[in-house]
Amino acid sequence: MISITLLIIIITLAVSIPAFKNQQLFYRLDFSPHAVESNKEWHRFITHAFLHADWMHLILNMLVLFFFGDATQSYFEAYAGAKGTFYFILLYVGGIAFAVLPTYKKHKNNPNYHSVGASGAVSAVLFSSVIFSPGTSICLWGVLCLPGIIWAVIYLIYSYSQAKKGGDYINHDAHFWGAVYGIVFTFLSIPQSFTSFFDQIWRLLPF
């Protein structure tokens, strides 16, 4: 299996790290809804995911992608064979663009709004993994371990409520809609995952 995850991480590091000290590069590639609307700079729907605000932002996103990316690609390949790799690429790239569509609509007339990071795409990968294997434990900071489906529900509720609240300079809309994209894309591209998901959920129930 060719690790698309490793390739994505390498490209992201190669763009993010130089951009930390290069404002011209940073603002040429970030997600500026106003620049998209005014100048038709459509590339920003994709390029923003290869930038990050700081080292912590970069490391957290890449760690989550590292831990869940190859597994998710393997799930797609198990169901779809060689097409699974292509589906995984569509999952990630589509997650990048879809996650910021609400942000574009909300801020397209705001020249001061900027957003960066792979969080939307990483959320798509994470939630796709949960759809394939909802009972697999996910450990928060290696301490609090719960089935992935429980963390997924908590994450969706938190992201949605924070997006409504706003004011903390984190694009929670991208987190939420990236997750939604991961769920919908997985069900549509791998129809068998739908019944498999609910069969596994049923087995997780304590009665």
PAZAPA-4460 file (N, C-alpha, C; in steps of 0.05 Angstrom, whole numbers, plus 32768, in hexadecimal, padded with zeros to 4 digits):
% residues 207
    n_x    n_y    n_z   ca_x   ca_y   ca_z    c_x    c_y    c_z   seq   type   mol
   8011   7FE8   8000   8000   8000   8000   8011   8019   8000     1      M     A
   800C   802B   7FED   801A   8045   7FED   800E   8056   8002     2      I     A
   801E   8061   8014   8013   8071   802A   800E   808E   8020     3      S     A
   7FF5   8093   8019   7FED   80AE   8011   7FEF   80C0   8029     4      I     A
   7FEA   80B6   8041   7FED   80C5   8059   8009   80D1   805C     5      T     A
   801D   80C0   8059   8039   80C9   805B   803F   80DF   8047     6      L     A
   8035   80DB   802E   803A   80EF   8019   802D   810A   8021     7      L     A
   8014   8109   802B   8006   8121   8033   8015   812F   804A     8      I     A
   801F   8120   805D   802E   812C   8073   8047   8139   806A     9      I     A
   8056   812C   8057   806F   8138   804D   8069   8152   803E    10      I     A
   8054   8152   802D   804D   816B   801E   8045   8181   8032    11      I     A
   8035   817A   8046   802B   818D   8059   8042   819A   8069    12      T     A
   8055   8189   8071   806C   8194   807F   807D   81A5   806D    13      L     A
   8080   819D   8054   8090   81AC   8041   8085   81C8   803B    14      A     A
   806A   81CB   803E   805D   81E5   8039   805A   81F5   8053    15      V     A
   8051   81E7   8068   804B   81F5   8081   8064   8201   808E    16      S     A
   807A   81F2   8090   8091   81FC   809E   809D   8215   8092    17      I     A
   80A2   8216   8077   80AC   822F   806C   8099   8246   806F    18      P     A
   807E   8240   806E   806A   8255   8070   8069   8262   808C    19      A     A
   8073   8254   80A0   8074   8260   80BB   8083   827B   80BA    20      F     A
   8098   827C   80A9   80A9   8294   80A9   80A6   82A4   808F    21      K     A
   8093   829C   807E   8090   82A9   8064   8073   82B2   8062    22      N     A
   806D   82CB   806A   8052   82D5   806A   8046   82D7   804E    23      Q     A
   8057   82DD   803B   804E   82DF   801F   8043   82C5   8016    24      Q     A
   8052   82AF   801B   8049   8294   8014   802F   828D   8023    25      L     A
   802F   8293   803D   8019   828D   804F   7FFF   8299   8044    26      F     A
   8000   82B3   803F   7FE7   82C1   8037   7FE0   82BC   8019    27      Y     A
   7FF2   82B1   800A   7FEC   82AA   7FEF   7FDC   828F   7FED    28      R     A
   7FE0   827E   8002   7FD4   8264   8001   7FBE   825F   8016    29      L     A
   7FBB   8271   8029   7FA7   826D   803F   7F8B   826E   8034    30      D     A
   7F77   8267   8045   7F5B   8269   803D   7F50   8284   8044    31      F     A
   7F4E   8295   8030   7F43   82AF   8032   7F29   82B0   8021    32      S     A
   7F12   82AC   802E   7EF9   82AC   801E   7EF5   82C5   800D    33      P     A
   7EFE   82DC   8018   7EFC   82F5   8009   7F0D   82F4   7FF0    34      H     A
   7F25   82E9   7FF2   7F37   82E8   7FDA   7F2B   82D4   7FC5    35      A     A
   7F1E   82BF   7FCF   7F11   82AC   7FBD   7EFA   82BA   7FAE    36      V     A
   7EEA   82C9   7FBE   7ED2   82D6   7FB2   7EDA   82ED   7FA0    37      E     A
   7EEE   82FD   7FA8   7EF5   8315   7F99   7F07   830F   7F81    38      S     A
   7F1B   82FD   7F86   7F2F   82F8   7F71   7F2E   82DD   7F64    39      N     A
   7F1A   82CE   7F6C   7F16   82B3   7F61   7F2F   82A1   7F65    40      K     A
   7F3B   82A3   7F7D   7F53   8294   7F84   7F4A   8279   7F8F    41      E     A
   7F40   8268   7F7E   7F33   824F   7F86   7F47   823B   7F92    42      W     A
   7F61   823F   7F8C   7F75   822D   7F97   7F75   822C   7FB5    43      H     A
   7F6C   8242   7FC1   7F6C   8245   7FDF   7F5A   822F   7FEC    44      R     A
   7F47   8225   7FDD   7F36   8210   7FE9   7F46   81F7   7FEF    45      F     A
   7F5D   81F3   7FE2   7F6E   81DC   7FE7   7F88   81E3   7FF5    46      I     A
   7F95   81F9   7FED   7FB0   81FF   7FF7   7FB1   8206   8014    47      T     A
   7F9B   820F   801F   7F9B   8217   803C   7FA1   81FF   804E    48      H     A
   7F9A   81E7   8045   7F9E   81CF   8055   7FBB   81C8   8059    49      A     A
   7FCD   81D3   8049   7FE9   81CD   804B   7FF8   81E3   805B    50      F     A
   7FE9   81F5   8067   7FF4   8209   8078   7FEA   8205   8095    51      L     A
   7FF9   820E   80A8   7FF0   820C   80C4   7FF8   8225   80D4    52      H     A
   7FE9   822B   80E8   7FEE   8244   80F7   8008   8244   8107    53      A     A
   800E   822C   8112   8027   822A   8122   802E   820C   8124    54      D     A
   8044   8207   8132   804E   81EC   8134   803A   81D9   8142    55      W     A
   802D   81E2   8157   8019   81D1   8165   8002   81C9   8152    56      M     A
   7FF8   81DD   8144   7FE3   81D8   8130   7FEB   81C3   811C    57      H     A
   8003   81C6   8111   800E   81B4   80FD   8012   8198   8109    58      L     A
   801E   8196   8120   8024   817C   812C   800B   816D   8133    59      I     A
   7FF7   817A   813F   7FDE   816D   8146   7FD0   8161   812E    60      L     A
   7FCE   8171   8119   7FC0   8167   8101   7FCF   8150   80F4    61      N     A
   7FE9   8152   80F2   7FF9   813D   80E6   7FF9   8124   80F7    62      M     A
   7FF9   8126   8111   7FF8   810F   8122   7FDE   80FF   811F    63      L     A
   7FC7   810E   811E   7FAD   8101   811A   7FAD   80F3   80FF    64      V     A
   7FB7   8101   80EA   7FB7   80F5   80D0   7FC9   80DD   80CF    65      L     A
   7FE0   80DE   80DC   7FF3   80C8   80DD   7FE6   80AF   80EA    66      F     A
   7FD7   80B3   8100   7FCC   809C   810E   7FB4   8090   8100    67      F     A
   7FA5   80A0   80F1   7F8C   8096   80E5   7F8D   8094   80C6    68      F     A
   7FA0   80A1   80B9   7FA0   80A1   809C   7FA4   8087   808F    69      G     A
   7FBA   8079   8096   7FBF   805F   8089   7FA9   804A   808E    70      D     A
   7F9F   804B   80A7   7F89   8038   80AE   7F70   803D   809D    71      A     A
   7F6A   8057   809A   7F52   805E   808A   7F56   8057   806C    72      T     A
   7F6E   805C   8062   7F74   8053   8046   7F71   8035   8044    73      Q     A
   7F7A   8026   8058   7F78   8009   8057   7F5B   8000   8057    74      S     A
   7F4A   800E   8066   7F2D   8007   8066   7F22   800A   804A    75      Y     A
   7F28   8021   803D   7F1E   8025   8022   7F28   8010   800F    76      F     A
   7F41   8009   8011   7F4C   7FF5   7FFF   7F41   7FD9   8005    77      E     A
   7F3A   7FD3   801E   7F2E   7FB9   8024   7F13   7FB6   8017    78      A     A
   7F04   7FCC   8015   7EEA   7FCB   8009   7EEB   7FCF   7FEA    79      Y     A
   7EFD   7FE0   7FE1   7EFC   7FE8   7FC5   7F15   7FE1   7FB5    80      A     A
   7F27   7FD2   7FC0   7F3F   7FCA   7FB2   7F50   7FE2   7FAA    81      G     A
   7F5A   7FE2   7F91   7F6C   7FF7   7F88   7F5E   8013   7F88    82      A     A
   7F44   8013   7F85   7F35   802C   7F85   7F35   8039   7FA1    83      K     A
   7F3B   8029   7FB5   7F3B   8033   7FD1   7F4F   804A   7FD5    84      G     A
   7F66   8048   7FC8   7F7A   805D   7FCA   7F6F   8077   7FBF    85      T     A
   7F62   8075   7FA8   7F56   808D   7F9B   7F40   8098   7FAD    86      F     A
   7F30   8087   7FB9   7F1B   8090   7FCB   7F27   809F   7FE3    87      Y     A
   7F3D   8095   7FED   7F4A   80A2   8004   7F54   80BE   7FFC    88      F     A
   7F5F   80C0   7FE5   7F68   80DB   7FDB   7F51   80EE   7FD9    89      I     A
   7F3B   80E4   7FCE   7F22   80F4   7FCB   7F18   80FC   7FE7    90      L     A
   7F1A   80EA   7FFA   7F11   80F0   8015   7F21   8107   8020    91      L     A
   7F3B   8107   801D   7F4C   811C   8029   7F49   8136   801A    92      Y     A
   7F4C   8135   7FFF   7F4B   814E   7FF0   7F2E   815A   7FF1    93      V     A
   7F1A   8149   7FEE   7EFF   8152   7FF0   7EF9   815E   800C    94      G     A
   7F04   8151   8020   7F00   815C   803C   7F0C   8178   803F    95      G     A
   7F23   817C   8032   7F2F   8197   8033   7F1C   81AC   8029    96      I     A
   7F11   81A8   8011   7F00   81BC   8004   7EE5   81BE   8011    97      A     A
   7ED8   81A7   8015   7EBD   81A7   8020   7EBB   81B4   803C    98      F     A
   7ECF   81AF   804C   7ECF   81B9   8068   7ECE   81D7   806A    99      A     A
   7ED8   81E5   8055   7ED9   8203   8057   7EC3   8210   8046   100      V     A
   7EB1   8200   803A   7E9B   820D   802B   7E8A   821F   803D   101      L     A
   7E82   8216   8055   7E72   8227   8067   7E82   8240   806F   102      P     A
   7E9C   823D   8073   7EAE   8254   807A   7EAE   8268   8063   103      T     A
   7EB0   825E   804A   7EAF   826F   8033   7E95   8280   8032   104      Y     A
   7E7F   8272   8036   7E65   827F   8035   7E63   8294   804B   105      K     A
   7E6D   828D   8063   7E6A   829F   807A   7E7D   82B7   8078   106      K     A
   7E95   82B4   806D   7EA9   82CA   806F   7EB2   82D5   8054   107      H     A
   7EA3   82CF   803E   7EAC   82D8   8024   7EAE   82F6   8020   108      K     A
   7EA0   8305   8031   7EA1   8322   8030   7EB2   832E   8046   109      N     A
   7EC2   831D   8053   7ED3   8327   8069   7EF0   8324   8061   110      N     A
   7EFD   833B   805A   7F18   833A   8051   7F2C   8334   8067   111      P     A
   7F24   8334   8080   7F36   832F   8097   7F36   8312   80A0   112      N     A
   7F25   8302   8094   7F23   82E6   809D   7F37   82D4   808D   113      Y     A
   7F46   82C4   809C   7F59   82B1   8090   7F58   8297   80A0   114      H     A
   7F5C   8281   8093   7F5B   8267   80A0   7F70   8255   8093   115      S     A
   7F7D   8244   80A4   7F90   8231   8099   7F8E   8217   80A9   116      V     A
   7F99   8202   809D   7F9B   81E8   80AC   7F8C   81D2   809E   117      G     A
   7F95   81BA   80A4   7F8A   81A1   8098   7F74   8195   80A9   118      A     A
   7F6A   81A4   80BC   7F57   8198   80D0   7F3E   818D   80C3   119      S     A
   7F34   819A   80AE   7F1C   8190   80A1   7F21   8175   8094   120      G     A
   7F37   8173   8086   7F3E   815A   8078   7F44   8144   808D   121      A     A
   7F53   814B   80A2   7F5A   8138   80B7   7F41   812E   80C5   122      V     A
   7F2E   8140   80C9   7F14   8138   80D5   7F06   8124   80C3   123      S     A
   7F07   8129   80A9   7EFA   8117   8096   7F07   80FB   8098   124      A     A
   7F21   80FA   8099   7F2F   80E0   809C   7F28   80D2   80B6   125      V     A
   7F29   80E1   80CC   7F23   80D6   80E6   7F06   80CB   80E7   126      L     A
   7EF3   80D9   80DC   7ED7   80D0   80DE   7ED2   80B9   80CA   127      F     A
   7EE0   80B9   80B4   7EDE   80A2   80A2   7EE8   8089   80B0   128      S     A
   7EFE   808B   80BF   7F08   8075   80CE   7EF4   806B   80E3   129      S     A
   7EE6   807E   80F0   7ED2   8077   8104   7EBB   8068   80F7   130      V     A
   7EB3   8070   80DF   7E9D   8063   80D1   7EA5   8046   80CB   131      I     A
   7EBE   8041   80C2   7EC7   8026   80BC   7ECA   8015   80D6   132      F     A
   7ED2   8022   80EC   7ED6   8013   8104   7ECF   8023   811D   133      S     A
   7EB4   8025   8122   7EAB   8037   8137   7EB2   802E   8153   134      P     A
   7EB9   8014   8157   7EBF   800B   8171   7EDC   800D   8179   135      G     A
   7EED   8014   8166   7F0A   8016   816C   7F0E   802D   8180   136      T     A
   7F1E   8028   8194   7F23   803C   81A9   7F34   8052   819F   137      S     A
   7F2D   806B   81A6   7F3D   8082   81A1   7F44   808E   81BD   138      I     A
   7F5D   8092   81C1   7F66   809C   81DC   7F6E   80B9   81DB   139      C     A
   7F61   80C9   81EB   7F67   80E6   81ED   7F80   80E9   81FD   140      L     A
   7F95   80F4   81F0   7FAF   80F7   81FD   7FBA   80DE   8209   141      W     A
   7FB1   80C7   81FE   7FBB   80AD   8207   7FB0   80A5   8222   142      G     A
   7F9C   80B3   822C   7F92   80AD   8247   7F75   80A4   8247   143      V     A
   7F63   80B5   823D   7F47   80AF   823D   7F3F   80A1   8223   144      L     A
   7F3A   8087   8225   7F34   8077   820D   7F17   806F   820C   145      C     A
   7F0A   8075   81F6   7EEE   806F   81F1   7EEB   8066   81D4   146      L     A
   7ED5   8057   81CE   7ED0   8050   81B2   7ECF   8068   81A1   147      P     A
   7EDA   8066   8189   7EDB   807D   8177   7EC1   808A   8172   148      G     A
   7EAB   807B   8171   7E91   8087   816B   7E88   809A   8181   149      I     A
   7E90   8095   819A   7E89   80A7   81B0   7E99   80C1   81AD   150      I     A
   7EB3   80BF   81A8   7EC2   80D7   81A3   7EB8   80E7   818B   151      W     A
   7EAF   80D8   8177   7EA5   80E5   815F   7E8D   80F6   8165   152      A     A
   7E7A   80EC   8174   7E62   80FB   817B   7E69   8113   818C   153      V     A
   7E7B   810F   819F   7E84   8126   81B0   7E91   813B   819F   154      I     A
   7EA2   8133   818C   7EB0   8146   817A   7E9D   8156   8169   155      Y     A
   7E89   8148   815E   7E75   8156   814E   7E65   816B   815E   156      L     A
   7E5C   8163   8175   7E4D   8176   8187   7E5F   818D   818E   157      I     A
   7E77   8188   8196   7E89   819E   819E   7E8F   81B0   8187   158      Y     A
   7E96   81A5   8170   7E9D   81B6   8159   7E85   81C7   8150   159      S     A
   7E6D   81BB   8150   7E55   81CA   8148   7E4F   81E1   815B   160      Y     A
   7E51   81DB   8175   7E4B   81F0   8189   7E60   8206   8189   161      S     A
   7E79   81FF   8185   7E8E   8213   8185   7E8C   8224   816B   162      Q     A
   7E84   8218   8155   7E81   8227   813D   7E6B   823C   8140   163      A     A
   7E55   8234   814E   7E3F   8247   8152   7E48   825D   8165   164      K     A
   7E59   8257   8178   7E62   826A   818C   7E76   827D   8180   165      K     A
   7E8A   8272   8172   7E9F   8282   8165   7EB1   8290   8178   166      G     A
   7EC3   82A0   816D   7ED4   82B2   817D   7EEE   82A8   8187   167      G     A
   7EF6   828F   8180   7F0F   8284   818B   7F24   827F   8175   168      D     A
   7F20   828A   815D   7F33   8289   8147   7F39   826C   813E   169      Y     A
   7F27   825A   8143   7F2A   823F   8139   7F12   823A   8126   170      I     A
   7F17   822F   810F   7F02   822A   80FC   7EF3   8210   8102   171      N     A
   7EE1   8212   8116   7ED2   81FA   811E   7EBF   81F1   8108   172      H     A
   7EB7   8203   80F7   7EA6   81FB   80E1   7EB4   81E7   80CF   173      D     A
   7ECE   81EB   80CA   7EDD   81D9   80BA   7EE0   81BD   80C7   174      A     A
   7EE3   81BD   80E1   7EE5   81A4   80F0   7ECB   8194   80ED   175      H     A
   7EB4   81A2   80F1   7E9A   8196   80F0   7E94   818B   80D4   176      F     A
   7E97   819C   80C0   7E8F   8195   80A5   7EA3   8181   8098   177      W     A
   7EBC   8182   80A1   7ECF   816E   8098   7EC7   8153   80A2   178      G     A
   7EBE   8151   80BB   7EB4   8138   80C7   7E9B   812E   80B8   179      A     A
   7E89   8140   80B2   7E70   8139   80A4   7E78   812E   8088   180      V     A
   7E8A   813B   807B   7E93   8132   8061   7E9E   8116   8063   181      Y     A
   7EAF   8111   8077   7EBB   80F6   807A   7EA6   80E0   807D   182      G     A
   7E91   80E6   808C   7E7B   80D3   8090   7E6C   80CE   8076   183      I     A
   7E63   80E3   806A   7E53   80E1   8051   7E63   80D4   803B   184      V     A
   7E7C   80DD   8037   7E8C   80D2   8022   7E91   80B4   8025   185      F     A
   7E96   80AC   803D   7E9B   808F   8042   7E82   807F   803C   186      T     A
   7E6B   8088   8045   7E52   8079   8040   7E4C   8078   8022   187      F     A
   7E51   808E   8013   7E4B   808F   7FF7   7E5F   807F   7FE6   188      L     A
   7E78   8081   7FED   7E8C   8073   7FDC   7E8E   8055   7FE2   189      S     A
   7E89   804E   7FFC   7E89   8032   8004   7E6E   802B   8010   190      I     A
   7E5A   8025   8000   7E3F   8021   800B   7E3E   800B   8020   191      P     A
   7E50   7FF7   801E   7E50   7FE1   8032   7E57   7FEC   804E   192      Q     A
   7E64   8002   804F   7E6C   800D   8069   7E55   8016   807A   193      S     A
   7E3E   801B   806C   7E26   8024   807B   7E1B   800E   808C   194      F     A
   7E17   7FF7   8080   7E0C   7FE0   8090   7E21   7FD6   80A4   195      T     A
   7E3A   7FD6   809C   7E4F   7FCD   80AE   7E51   7FDF   80C7   196      S     A
   7E4E   7FFA   80C2   7E4F   800D   80D8   7E39   8007   80ED   197      F     A
   7E21   8004   80E4   7E0B   8000   80F7   7E0B   7FE4   8103   198      F     A
   7E16   7FD0   80F5   7E19   7FB6   8101   7E2D   7FB8   8118   199      D     A
   7E42   7FC7   8114   7E56   7FCA   812A   7E4B   7FDA   8141   200      Q     A
   7E3C   7FEF   813B   7E2F   7FFE   8150   7E1D   7FED   8161   201      I     A
   7E0D   7FDC   8153   7DFB   7FCA   8161   7E0A   7FB8   8175   202      W     A
   7E21   7FAE   816C   7E30   7F9C   817D   7E3D   7FAA   8194   203      R     A
   7E40   7FC4   8192   7E4C   7FD4   81A8   7E38   7FDA   81BE   204      L     A
   7E1E   7FD8   81B8   7E09   7FDE   81CC   7E0A   7FCA   81E3   205      L     A
   7E06   7FD3   81FB   7E09   7FC2   8213   7DF1   7FB0   8218   206      P     A
   7DDE   7FAE   8206   7DC7   7F9D   820A   7DC1   7F8C   81F2   207      F     A
***
